Amino acid sequence: MAKRPPITNRVRELREAHDGLSQAALAKEIGVTRQTVIAIEQGRYSPSLESAFRISRVFGVGLEDVFGWEGPPRGDAMGEGS
Amino acid sequence: MTFREKLAWVMSIVLVWASLYYLGYVLGQGLGLEAVPPPSVELAFVYVSFVMIGSIVGAAGVALQNTEEANAPADERERIILDKAGKWSGYLVGLFAMLGVLHYWMFQEGNILFHFVVAGLMLSQIAKYVSQVVLFRRGV
């Protein structure tokens, strides 16, 4: 299995909250295949910035309402205090 | 399964089949001659014809099942997969060409050089489509 990117997403949750929008319909809206939407939902693929914006616009929310970072906060990663 | 993944499966099967036929023929001839068989134009023609017909029929069959996707350009994830697979395939051709040249430099056996290059081309195409299948399944 490929190493998963440290990016989480709420695509599935938002899709279901959005009148059960289908994966195929979302894929068509953002211009990718249904398999790419499946890969995004399963965390196997991180979409491009353009597709990430398209997804958030479909749901009418901000980018950070859809995608998150599951690694350590920036201060820890950069060696805060050094 | 997307159109491109199905196409990768079809091409993998066609290429493996054609390459096994080619390999079987060359090995059979080599055993009969007890030497490295010379390049055969007829065999190359059979191989190329089989791959061409197999890929046209296979691609047409897959395209008929997924007409909309077949006409659409590859999406961003598919482009990454196609690029990665193409890159690995290129490395394999280069490796076999270099091995062939190295062998020729050491033993001056032109037939082996030919077979190294042909094997490199065949394996690189197989690697290209098989790695596409793997990347489509496993993720990029």
gemmi code that builds the backbone of each chain (N, CA, C; Angstrom):
import gemmi

chains = {
    "A": [
        ("MET", (0.841, -1.202, 0.000), (0.000, 0.000, 0.000), (0.874, 1.249, 0.000)),
        ("ALA", (0.534, 2.238, -0.838), (1.304, 3.481, -0.881), (1.142, 4.231, 0.432)),
        ("LYS", (2.191, 5.020, 0.776), (2.123, 5.789, 2.013), (1.015, 6.838, 1.891)),
        ("ARG", (0.143, 6.855, 2.878), (-0.974, 7.801, 2.820), (-0.499, 9.207, 3.114)),
        ("PRO", (-1.017, 10.199, 2.379), (-0.649, 11.582, 2.682), (-1.269, 11.991, 4.015)),
        ("PRO", (-0.603, 12.913, 4.758), (-1.121, 13.285, 6.090), (-2.288, 14.269, 5.998)),
        ("ILE", (-3.120, 14.110, 5.003), (-4.246, 15.037, 4.822), (-5.554, 14.288, 5.057)),
        ("THR", (-6.358, 14.838, 5.931), (-7.659, 14.224, 6.195), (-8.714, 14.995, 5.406)),
        ("ASN", (-9.849, 14.374, 5.208), (-10.923, 15.123, 4.536), (-12.289, 14.645, 5.001)),
        ("ARG", (-13.266, 15.529, 4.796), (-14.638, 15.228, 5.200), (-15.533, 15.145, 3.972)),
        ("VAL", (-14.965, 14.738, 2.848), (-15.714, 14.730, 1.588), (-16.946, 13.825, 1.684)),
        ("ARG", (-16.749, 12.624, 2.194), (-17.856, 11.683, 2.285), (-18.976, 12.236, 3.182)),
        ("GLU", (-18.548, 12.757, 4.332), (-19.504, 13.311, 5.309), (-20.296, 14.473, 4.676)),
        ("LEU", (-19.592, 15.366, 4.010), (-20.247, 16.521, 3.382), (-21.145, 16.087, 2.223)),
        ("ARG", (-20.698, 15.089, 1.507), (-21.485, 14.593, 0.370), (-22.811, 14.013, 0.871)),
        ("GLU", (-22.721, 13.243, 1.954), (-23.936, 12.641, 2.501), (-24.858, 13.707, 3.080)),
        ("ALA", (-24.243, 14.757, 3.673), (-25.053, 15.845, 4.234), (-25.666, 16.722, 3.129)),
        ("HIS", (-25.128, 16.588, 1.950), (-25.564, 17.402, 0.811), (-26.583, 16.617, -0.013)),
        ("ASP", (-27.665, 16.237, 0.624), (-28.735, 15.447, -0.015), (-28.207, 14.143, -0.623)),
        ("GLY", (-27.218, 13.571, 0.012), (-26.678, 12.304, -0.496), (-26.124, 12.405, -1.898)),
        ("LEU", (-25.409, 13.504, -2.151), (-24.794, 13.699, -3.465), (-23.949, 12.467, -3.805)),
        ("SER", (-24.132, 11.931, -4.992), (-23.397, 10.708, -5.342), (-21.937, 11.025, -5.686)),
        ("GLN", (-21.108, 10.000, -5.596), (-19.686, 10.172, -5.954), (-19.565, 10.559, -7.422)),
        ("ALA", (-20.411, 9.952, -8.259), (-20.357, 10.248, -9.698), (-20.728, 11.705, -9.964)),
        ("ALA", (-21.754, 12.195, -9.238), (-22.193, 13.586, -9.445), (-21.104, 14.560, -8.985)),
        ("LEU", (-20.484, 14.243, -7.840), (-19.403, 15.112, -7.351), (-18.226, 15.088, -8.329)),
        ("ALA", (-17.932, 13.890, -8.814), (-16.821, 13.749, -9.771), (-17.071, 14.615, -11.006)),
        ("LYS", (-18.295, 14.591, -11.479), (-18.640, 15.369, -12.669), (-18.522, 16.874, -12.390)),
        ("GLU", (-18.943, 17.262, -11.187), (-18.892, 18.686, -10.808), (-17.458, 19.213, -10.788)),
        ("ILE", (-16.541, 18.362, -10.313), (-15.160, 18.855, -10.163), (-14.244, 18.422, -11.314)),
        ("GLY", (-14.786, 17.636, -12.241), (-14.020, 17.276, -13.432), (-12.987, 16.183, -13.245)),
        ("VAL", (-13.339, 15.178, -12.422), (-12.453, 14.012, -12.273), (-13.312, 12.752, -12.420)),
        ("THR", (-12.668, 11.584, -12.361), (-13.437, 10.339, -12.456), (-13.989, 9.963, -11.069)),
        ("ARG", (-14.995, 9.082, -11.073), (-15.581, 8.638, -9.799), (-14.516, 7.941, -8.946)),
        ("GLN", (-13.605, 7.209, -9.618), (-12.551, 6.494, -8.874), (-11.619, 7.473, -8.156)),
        ("THR", (-11.447, 8.656, -8.733), (-10.598, 9.656, -8.069), (-11.304, 10.184, -6.821)),
        ("VAL", (-12.610, 10.386, -6.905), (-13.365, 10.810, -5.716), (-13.279, 9.730, -4.638)),
        ("ILE", (-13.398, 8.464, -5.054), (-13.292, 7.349, -4.092), (-11.913, 7.368, -3.435)),
        ("ALA", (-10.869, 7.565, -4.262), (-9.492, 7.591, -3.735), (-9.306, 8.757, -2.758)),
        ("ILE", (-9.918, 9.895, -3.050), (-9.815, 11.060, -2.143), (-10.508, 10.722, -0.817)),
        ("GLU", (-11.716, 10.176, -0.910), (-12.476, 9.855, 0.309), (-11.742, 8.841, 1.185)),
        ("GLN", (-11.065, 7.898, 0.532), (-10.350, 6.859, 1.288), (-8.973, 7.334, 1.743)),
        ("GLY", (-8.610, 8.554, 1.391), (-7.312, 9.095, 1.796), (-6.150, 8.528, 1.014)),
        ("ARG", (-6.438, 7.913, -0.143), (-5.363, 7.336, -0.955), (-4.804, 8.338, -1.946)),
        ("TYR", (-5.466, 9.476, -2.081), (-5.004, 10.490, -3.030), (-5.356, 11.879, -2.508)),
        ("SER", (-4.362, 12.771, -2.551), (-4.610, 14.166, -2.167), (-4.867, 14.962, -3.436)),
        ("PRO", (-6.026, 15.596, -3.544), (-6.338, 16.319, -4.787), (-5.456, 17.548, -4.964)),
        ("SER", (-5.417, 18.030, -6.196), (-4.684, 19.268, -6.473), (-5.413, 20.404, -5.756)),
        ("LEU", (-4.724, 21.523, -5.637), (-5.323, 22.680, -4.963), (-6.597, 23.119, -5.707)),
        ("GLU", (-6.531, 23.061, -7.030), (-7.692, 23.459, -7.836), (-8.899, 22.554, -7.540)),
        ("SER", (-8.652, 21.240, -7.512), (-9.771, 20.325, -7.230), (-10.259, 20.491, -5.802)),
        ("ALA", (-9.337, 20.766, -4.877), (-9.734, 20.971, -3.482), (-10.676, 22.185, -3.385)),
        ("PHE", (-10.334, 23.249, -4.096), (-11.210, 24.427, -4.101), (-12.553, 24.104, -4.753)),
        ("ARG", (-12.502, 23.347, -5.835), (-13.755, 22.984, -6.519), (-14.667, 22.194, -5.577)),
        ("ILE", (-14.057, 21.258, -4.829), (-14.845, 20.436, -3.896), (-15.483, 21.333, -2.835)),
        ("SER", (-14.676, 22.215, -2.256), (-15.222, 23.069, -1.182), (-16.316, 23.997, -1.730)),
        ("ARG", (-16.175, 24.421, -2.974), (-17.200, 25.291, -3.566), (-18.504, 24.532, -3.840)),
        ("VAL", (-18.384, 23.243, -4.196), (-19.593, 22.432, -4.414), (-20.407, 22.380, -3.116)),
        ("PHE", (-19.693, 22.250, -1.988), (-20.391, 22.149, -0.708), (-20.654, 23.509, -0.066)),
        ("GLY", (-20.133, 24.559, -0.673), (-20.356, 25.912, -0.152), (-19.692, 26.151, 1.192)),
        ("VAL", (-18.534, 25.542, 1.388), (-17.799, 25.733, 2.649), (-16.350, 26.119, 2.321)),
        ("GLY", (-15.600, 26.455, 3.370), (-14.202, 26.816, 3.168), (-13.330, 25.587, 2.976)),
        ("LEU", (-12.144, 25.826, 2.463), (-11.212, 24.727, 2.187), (-10.886, 23.927, 3.460)),
        ("GLU", (-10.701, 24.658, 4.567), (-10.323, 23.976, 5.815), (-11.504, 23.272, 6.489)),
        ("ASP", (-12.711, 23.513, 5.969), (-13.864, 22.755, 6.469), (-13.912, 21.380, 5.800)),
        ("VAL", (-13.215, 21.256, 4.692), (-13.197, 19.977, 3.965), (-11.906, 19.207, 4.256)),
        ("PHE", (-10.783, 19.917, 4.207), (-9.493, 19.238, 4.359), (-8.776, 19.659, 5.633)),
        ("GLY", (-8.061, 18.731, 6.211), (-7.289, 19.018, 7.420), (-5.927, 18.355, 7.336)),
        ("TRP", (-5.063, 18.740, 8.252), (-3.695, 18.187, 8.288), (-3.572, 17.370, 9.559)),
        ("GLU", (-3.207, 16.096, 9.443), (-3.183, 15.268, 10.651), (-1.789, 15.141, 11.276)),
        ("GLY", (-0.807, 15.839, 10.710), (0.543, 15.823, 11.279), (0.619, 16.752, 12.481)),
        ("PRO", (1.821, 16.900, 13.065), (1.960, 17.808, 14.210), (1.743, 19.257, 13.781)),
        ("PRO", (1.324, 20.138, 14.729), (1.135, 21.539, 14.362), (2.451, 22.161, 13.888)),
        ("ARG", (2.357, 23.256, 13.165), (3.511, 23.869, 12.506), (4.644, 24.162, 13.486)),
        ("GLY", (4.280, 24.672, 14.679), (5.300, 25.025, 15.672), (6.174, 23.834, 16.031)),
        ("ASP", (5.552, 22.637, 16.206), (6.307, 21.430, 16.557), (7.196, 20.997, 15.399)),
        ("ALA", (6.615, 21.051, 14.190), (7.349, 20.587, 13.015), (8.574, 21.446, 12.741)),
        ("MET", (8.471, 22.749, 13.028), (9.563, 23.668, 12.716), (10.572, 23.771, 13.867)),
        ("GLY", (10.321, 23.004, 14.953), (11.235, 23.068, 16.085), (11.062, 24.378, 16.834)),
        ("GLU", (9.841, 24.606, 17.341), (9.497, 25.851, 18.022), (10.441, 26.098, 19.206)),
        ("GLY", (10.883, 27.333, 19.362), (11.731, 27.676, 20.488), (13.208, 27.637, 20.136)),
        ("SER", (13.563, 27.072, 19.000), (14.977, 27.000, 18.627), (15.404, 28.253, 17.874)),
    ],
    "B": [
        ("MET", (-14.134, 0.388, -12.009), (-12.860, 0.479, -12.716), (-12.974, 1.516, -13.838)),
        ("THR", (-11.999, 2.409, -13.921), (-12.074, 3.457, -14.953), (-11.685, 2.893, -16.323)),
        ("PHE", (-11.973, 3.694, -17.338), (-11.633, 3.306, -18.711), (-10.134, 3.022, -18.826)),
        ("ARG", (-9.331, 3.906, -18.238), (-7.875, 3.759, -18.376), (-7.336, 2.553, -17.613)),
        ("GLU", (-7.971, 2.215, -16.512), (-7.525, 1.016, -15.785), (-7.871, -0.240, -16.579)),
        ("LYS", (-9.075, -0.254, -17.157), (-9.460, -1.405, -17.990), (-8.513, -1.532, -19.183)),
        ("LEU", (-8.191, -0.386, -19.775), (-7.288, -0.376, -20.929), (-5.913, -0.919, -20.530)),
        ("ALA", (-5.460, -0.549, -19.332), (-4.162, -1.024, -18.854), (-4.191, -2.543, -18.673)),
        ("TRP", (-5.308, -3.077, -18.162), (-5.458, -4.535, -18.021), (-5.385, -5.212, -19.385)),
        ("VAL", (-6.151, -4.671, -20.340), (-6.204, -5.261, -21.690), (-4.809, -5.254, -22.315)),
        ("MET", (-4.124, -4.113, -22.239), (-2.811, -3.997, -22.855), (-1.794, -4.918, -22.163)),
        ("SER", (-1.910, -5.046, -20.840), (-0.998, -5.947, -20.114), (-1.169, -7.376, -20.618)),
        ("ILE", (-2.423, -7.793, -20.748), (-2.691, -9.174, -21.180), (-2.184, -9.394, -22.612)),
        ("VAL", (-2.498, -8.450, -23.510), (-2.075, -8.580, -24.919), (-0.548, -8.646, -25.005)),
        ("LEU", (0.117, -7.746, -24.278), (1.584, -7.679, -24.373), (2.259, -8.895, -23.742)),
        ("VAL", (1.726, -9.356, -22.609), (2.323, -10.541, -21.970), (2.165, -11.748, -22.890)),
        ("TRP", (0.988, -11.890, -23.466), (0.707, -13.014, -24.359), (1.651, -12.970, -25.572)),
        ("ALA", (1.724, -11.822, -26.230), (2.568, -11.687, -27.418), (4.037, -11.909, -27.070)),
        ("SER", (4.466, -11.401, -25.921), (5.870, -11.533, -25.533), (6.212, -12.982, -25.200)),
        ("LEU", (5.262, -13.688, -24.578), (5.511, -15.096, -24.274), (5.636, -15.907, -25.564)),
        ("TYR", (4.804, -15.569, -26.539), (4.876, -16.249, -27.840), (6.256, -15.995, -28.465)),
        ("TYR", (6.667, -14.731, -28.441), (7.961, -14.334, -29.016), (9.106, -15.059, -28.303)),
        ("LEU", (9.047, -15.028, -26.976), (10.095, -15.653, -26.166), (10.154, -17.159, -26.433)),
        ("GLY", (8.983, -17.792, -26.484), (8.907, -19.237, -26.736), (9.521, -19.585, -28.084)),
        ("TYR", (9.225, -18.758, -29.079), (9.737, -19.008, -30.430), (11.262, -18.875, -30.450)),
        ("VAL", (11.759, -17.789, -29.861), (13.208, -17.541, -29.873), (13.945, -18.626, -29.079)),
        ("LEU", (13.401, -18.992, -27.917), (14.050, -20.023, -27.102), (14.035, -21.368, -27.827)),
        ("GLY", (12.889, -21.681, -28.458), (12.762, -22.931, -29.213), (13.787, -22.995, -30.331)),
        ("GLN", (13.919, -21.883, -31.054), (14.887, -21.819, -32.151), (16.309, -21.942, -31.625)),
        ("GLY", (16.547, -21.285, -30.506), (17.882, -21.304, -29.904), (18.286, -22.706, -29.482)),
        ("LEU", (17.316, -23.462, -28.933), (17.612, -24.830, -28.510), (17.915, -25.705, -29.721)),
        ("GLY", (17.153, -25.483, -30.819), (17.358, -26.264, -32.040), (18.728, -25.992, -32.647)),
        ("LEU", (19.111, -24.722, -32.635), (20.387, -24.336, -33.267), (21.575, -24.518, -32.334)),
        ("GLU", (21.258, -24.599, -31.043), (22.279, -24.609, -29.988), (23.187, -23.380, -30.101)),
        ("ALA", (22.569, -22.284, -30.526), (23.274, -21.002, -30.631), (22.235, -19.905, -30.502)),
        ("VAL", (22.700, -18.667, -30.417), (21.750, -17.557, -30.317), (21.106, -17.349, -31.690)),
        ("PRO", (19.758, -17.462, -31.762), (19.120, -17.323, -33.078), (19.235, -15.893, -33.610)),
        ("PRO", (19.374, -15.741, -34.923), (19.471, -14.397, -35.497), (18.110, -13.701, -35.454)),
        ("PRO", (18.080, -12.380, -35.624), (16.802, -11.662, -35.649), (15.913, -12.203, -36.767)),
        ("SER", (14.621, -12.306, -36.480), (13.690, -12.824, -37.480), (12.663, -11.745, -37.816)),
        ("VAL", (12.633, -11.338, -39.080), (11.675, -10.314, -39.529), (10.252, -10.867, -39.440)),
        ("GLU", (10.108, -12.159, -39.793), (8.772, -12.779, -39.778), (8.207, -12.778, -38.351)),
        ("LEU", (9.069, -13.144, -37.396), (8.625, -13.194, -35.998), (8.257, -11.797, -35.493)),
        ("ALA", (9.072, -10.819, -35.860), (8.776, -9.438, -35.453), (7.446, -8.985, -36.061)),
        ("PHE", (7.202, -9.393, -37.302), (5.954, -9.024, -37.974), (4.752, -9.657, -37.256)),
        ("VAL", (4.894, -10.937, -36.891), (3.801, -11.629, -36.175), (3.552, -10.933, -34.834)),
        ("TYR", (4.637, -10.616, -34.117), (4.511, -9.970, -32.802), (3.802, -8.611, -32.929)),
        ("VAL", (4.298, -7.798, -33.854), (3.726, -6.452, -34.017), (2.262, -6.539, -34.453)),
        ("SER", (1.969, -7.459, -35.374), (0.581, -7.616, -35.846), (-0.333, -8.023, -34.695)),
        ("PHE", (0.141, -8.990, -33.893), (-0.668, -9.465, -32.767), (-0.943, -8.327, -31.774)),
        ("VAL", (0.113, -7.575, -31.460), (-0.053, -6.477, -30.495), (-0.979, -5.401, -31.072)),
        ("MET", (-0.805, -5.089, -32.349), (-1.656, -4.048, -32.962), (-3.120, -4.473, -32.987)),
        ("ILE", (-3.366, -5.680, -33.483), (-4.758, -6.148, -33.590), (-5.366, -6.306, -32.189)),
        ("GLY", (-4.593, -6.915, -31.284), (-5.071, -7.114, -29.904), (-5.396, -5.801, -29.223)),
        ("SER", (-4.518, -4.807, -29.401), (-4.755, -3.534, -28.716), (-5.919, -2.768, -29.344)),
        ("ILE", (-6.061, -2.856, -30.676), (-7.175, -2.149, -31.328), (-8.512, -2.783, -30.904)),
        ("VAL", (-8.578, -4.108, -30.978), (-9.826, -4.800, -30.610), (-10.125, -4.576, -29.118)),
        ("GLY", (-9.093, -4.726, -28.288), (-9.275, -4.548, -26.839), (-9.698, -3.132, -26.487)),
        ("ALA", (-9.008, -2.153, -27.064), (-9.320, -0.751, -26.750), (-10.727, -0.394, -27.249)),
        ("ALA", (-11.081, -0.923, -28.421), (-12.422, -0.637, -28.944), (-13.486, -1.238, -28.027)),
        ("GLY", (-13.245, -2.457, -27.567), (-14.189, -3.116, -26.661), (-14.363, -2.337, -25.363)),
        ("VAL", (-13.257, -1.898, -24.797), (-13.309, -1.140, -23.540), (-13.977, 0.221, -23.777)),
        ("ALA", (-13.646, 0.847, -24.897), (-14.220, 2.168, -25.204), (-15.730, 2.082, -25.403)),
        ("LEU", (-16.191, 0.980, -25.988), (-17.641, 0.822, -26.196), (-18.385, 0.719, -24.866)),
        ("GLN", (-17.705, 0.148, -23.868), (-18.329, 0.018, -22.540), (-18.309, 1.341, -21.779)),
        ("ASN", (-17.322, 2.194, -22.067), (-17.174, 3.464, -21.332), (-17.032, 4.615, -22.331)),
        ("THR", (-18.026, 4.836, -23.138), (-17.896, 5.826, -24.223), (-17.578, 7.236, -23.705)),
        ("GLU", (-18.249, 7.631, -22.611), (-18.048, 8.992, -22.102), (-16.611, 9.187, -21.609)),
        ("GLU", (-16.136, 8.224, -20.808), (-14.772, 8.321, -20.260), (-13.717, 8.209, -21.348)),
        ("ALA", (-14.019, 7.386, -22.366), (-13.033, 7.177, -23.438), (-12.754, 8.477, -24.186)),
        ("ASN", (-13.763, 9.340, -24.277), (-13.595, 10.607, -24.996), (-13.021, 11.708, -24.110)),
        ("ALA", (-13.092, 11.503, -22.792), (-12.620, 12.549, -21.872), (-11.101, 12.444, -21.674)),
        ("PRO", (-10.445, 13.589, -21.461), (-9.000, 13.510, -21.170), (-8.768, 12.896, -19.787)),
        ("ALA", (-7.556, 12.409, -19.561), (-7.220, 11.822, -18.252), (-7.367, 12.892, -17.169)),
        ("ASP", (-7.885, 12.499, -16.015), (-7.999, 13.489, -14.927), (-6.648, 13.595, -14.192)),
        ("GLU", (-6.593, 14.453, -13.173), (-5.300, 14.755, -12.540), (-4.627, 13.532, -11.930)),
        ("ARG", (-5.424, 12.640, -11.308), (-4.842, 11.447, -10.693), (-4.358, 10.484, -11.778)),
        ("GLU", (-5.146, 10.340, -12.828), (-4.748, 9.450, -13.917), (-3.477, 9.949, -14.602)),
        ("ARG", (-3.354, 11.269, -14.735), (-2.148, 11.828, -15.378), (-0.898, 11.498, -14.556)),
        ("ILE", (-1.024, 11.568, -13.233), (0.126, 11.231, -12.371), (0.500, 9.756, -12.573)),
        ("ILE", (-0.532, 8.902, -12.619), (-0.290, 7.466, -12.794), (0.373, 7.199, -14.151)),
        ("LEU", (-0.147, 7.816, -15.214), (0.421, 7.594, -16.549), (1.862, 8.098, -16.620)),
        ("ASP", (2.129, 9.234, -15.976), (3.491, 9.788, -15.980), (4.466, 8.872, -15.244)),
        ("LYS", (4.049, 8.402, -14.046), (4.931, 7.534, -13.254), (5.227, 6.241, -14.017)),
        ("ALA", (4.175, 5.638, -14.578), (4.342, 4.369, -15.300), (5.246, 4.573, -16.517)),
        ("GLY", (5.079, 5.688, -17.205), (5.913, 5.982, -18.371), (7.370, 6.161, -17.985)),
        ("LYS", (7.584, 6.759, -16.834), (8.952, 6.996, -16.359), (9.645, 5.660, -16.053)),
        ("TRP", (8.950, 4.768, -15.334), (9.532, 3.455, -15.001), (9.812, 2.652, -16.268)),
        ("SER", (8.882, 2.749, -17.213), (9.040, 2.038, -18.477), (10.288, 2.532, -19.217)),
        ("GLY", (10.507, 3.827, -19.211), (11.686, 4.415, -19.852), (12.986, 3.937, -19.220)),
        ("TYR", (12.986, 3.834, -17.879), (14.183, 3.349, -17.184), (14.522, 1.918, -17.638)),
        ("LEU", (13.472, 1.096, -17.819), (13.689, -0.307, -18.177), (14.298, -0.432, -19.580)),
        ("VAL", (13.799, 0.367, -20.525), (14.377, 0.340, -21.888), (15.849, 0.723, -21.811)),
        ("GLY", (16.136, 1.777, -21.069), (17.511, 2.244, -20.928), (18.404, 1.179, -20.318)),
        ("LEU", (17.897, 0.510, -19.276), (18.674, -0.524, -18.594), (19.022, -1.660, -19.558)),
        ("PHE", (18.017, -2.139, -20.296), (18.259, -3.258, -21.211), (19.174, -2.847, -22.353)),
        ("ALA", (19.013, -1.631, -22.861), (19.893, -1.155, -23.941), (21.335, -1.105, -23.437)),
        ("MET", (21.510, -0.623, -22.207), (22.866, -0.528, -21.649), (23.457, -1.919, -21.426)),
        ("LEU", (22.625, -2.859, -20.931), (23.110, -4.226, -20.720), (23.517, -4.857, -22.058)),
        ("GLY", (22.696, -4.603, -23.091), (22.983, -5.132, -24.422), (24.289, -4.583, -24.962)),
        ("VAL", (24.473, -3.286, -24.815), (25.705, -2.643, -25.308), (26.919, -3.164, -24.533)),
        ("LEU", (26.743, -3.325, -23.221), (27.829, -3.836, -22.382), (28.217, -5.252, -22.820)),
        ("HIS", (27.181, -6.070, -23.070), (27.429, -7.441, -23.505), (28.122, -7.438, -24.867)),
        ("TYR", (27.671, -6.576, -25.764), (28.264, -6.500, -27.109), (29.726, -6.060, -27.019)),
        ("TRP", (29.964, -5.109, -26.135), (31.326, -4.588, -25.954), (32.263, -5.703, -25.459)),
        ("MET", (31.710, -6.607, -24.638), (32.550, -7.673, -24.076), (32.692, -8.876, -25.018)),
        ("PHE", (31.577, -9.207, -25.748), (31.607, -10.462, -26.531), (31.401, -10.277, -28.038)),
        ("GLN", (31.117, -9.066, -28.483), (30.879, -8.778, -29.916), (29.835, -9.721, -30.527)),
        ("GLU", (28.765, -9.947, -29.810), (27.695, -10.823, -30.303), (26.479, -9.955, -30.649)),
        ("GLY", (26.333, -9.664, -31.945), (25.280, -8.750, -32.400), (23.866, -9.273, -32.174)),
        ("ASN", (23.700, -10.596, -32.316), (22.358, -11.171, -32.133), (21.843, -10.954, -30.717)),
        ("ILE", (22.756, -11.096, -29.758), (22.373, -10.899, -28.348), (21.976, -9.438, -28.125)),
        ("LEU", (22.726, -8.546, -28.732), (22.408, -7.111, -28.598), (20.984, -6.851, -29.099)),
        ("PHE", (20.675, -7.451, -30.267), (19.330, -7.299, -30.828), (18.277, -7.821, -29.849)),
        ("HIS", (18.516, -9.018, -29.314), (17.525, -9.613, -28.401), (17.394, -8.812, -27.100)),
        ("PHE", (18.495, -8.241, -26.633), (18.445, -7.401, -25.428), (17.542, -6.180, -25.682)),
        ("VAL", (17.742, -5.551, -26.833), (16.968, -4.338, -27.134), (15.488, -4.676, -27.308)),
        ("VAL", (15.217, -5.770, -28.038), (13.814, -6.171, -28.239), (13.180, -6.546, -26.901)),
        ("ALA", (13.905, -7.308, -26.087), (13.376, -7.700, -24.764), (13.123, -6.458, -23.912)),
        ("GLY", (14.037, -5.501, -24.001), (13.859, -4.252, -23.250), (12.609, -3.515, -23.665)),
        ("LEU", (12.380, -3.454, -24.988), (11.179, -2.768, -25.484), (9.909, -3.492, -25.025)),
        ("MET", (9.937, -4.826, -25.121), (8.753, -5.613, -24.718), (8.489, -5.448, -23.221)),
        ("LEU", (9.549, -5.643, -22.424), (9.371, -5.560, -20.972), (8.978, -4.159, -20.522)),
        ("SER", (9.507, -3.158, -21.212), (9.168, -1.789, -20.801), (7.683, -1.513, -21.033)),
        ("GLN", (7.151, -2.040, -22.140), (5.723, -1.839, -22.405), (4.872, -2.603, -21.395)),
        ("ILE", (5.314, -3.833, -21.080), (4.575, -4.618, -20.071), (4.629, -3.884, -18.726)),
        ("ALA", (5.839, -3.423, -18.362), (6.007, -2.725, -17.082), (5.142, -1.474, -17.026)),
        ("LYS", (5.037, -0.784, -18.155), (4.236, 0.446, -18.203), (2.773, 0.155, -17.837)),
        ("TYR", (2.201, -0.850, -18.474), (0.778, -1.118, -18.239), (0.528, -1.826, -16.906)),
        ("VAL", (1.444, -2.737, -16.538), (1.269, -3.420, -15.241), (1.405, -2.411, -14.101)),
        ("SER", (2.374, -1.492, -14.221), (2.530, -0.504, -13.140), (1.338, 0.451, -13.104)),
        ("GLN", (0.730, 0.707, -14.262), (-0.507, 1.514, -14.257), (-1.593, 0.801, -13.453)),
        ("VAL", (-1.734, -0.505, -13.705), (-2.748, -1.280, -12.969), (-2.464, -1.209, -11.462)),
        ("VAL", (-1.195, -1.418, -11.099), (-0.817, -1.394, -9.680), (-1.120, -0.033, -9.065)),
        ("LEU", (-0.745, 1.030, -9.759), (-0.964, 2.388, -9.223), (-2.466, 2.730, -9.160)),
        ("PHE", (-3.223, 2.274, -10.126), (-4.674, 2.507, -10.081), (-5.276, 1.810, -8.869)),
        ("ARG", (-4.809, 0.585, -8.579), (-5.343, -0.195, -7.460), (-4.844, 0.328, -6.116)),
        ("ARG", (-3.515, 0.574, -6.041), (-2.860, 0.874, -4.769), (-2.985, 2.350, -4.388)),
        ("GLY", (-3.014, 3.197, -5.391), (-3.047, 4.637, -5.124), (-1.704, 5.267, -5.385)),
        ("VAL", (-1.722, 6.598, -5.617), (-0.461, 7.306, -5.893), (-0.119, 8.245, -4.749)),
    ],
}
model = gemmi.Model(1)
for chain_id, residues in chains.items():
    chain = gemmi.Chain(chain_id)
    for i, (resn, *xyz) in enumerate(residues, 1):
        res = gemmi.Residue()
        res.name, res.seqid = resn, gemmi.SeqId(i, " ")
        for name, pos in zip(("N", "CA", "C"), xyz):
            atom = gemmi.Atom()
            atom.name, atom.element = name, gemmi.Element(name[0])
            atom.pos, atom.b_iso = gemmi.Position(*pos), 0.0
            res.add_atom(atom)
        chain.add_residue(res)
    model.add_chain(chain)
structure = gemmi.Structure()
structure.add_model(model)
structure.setup_entities()
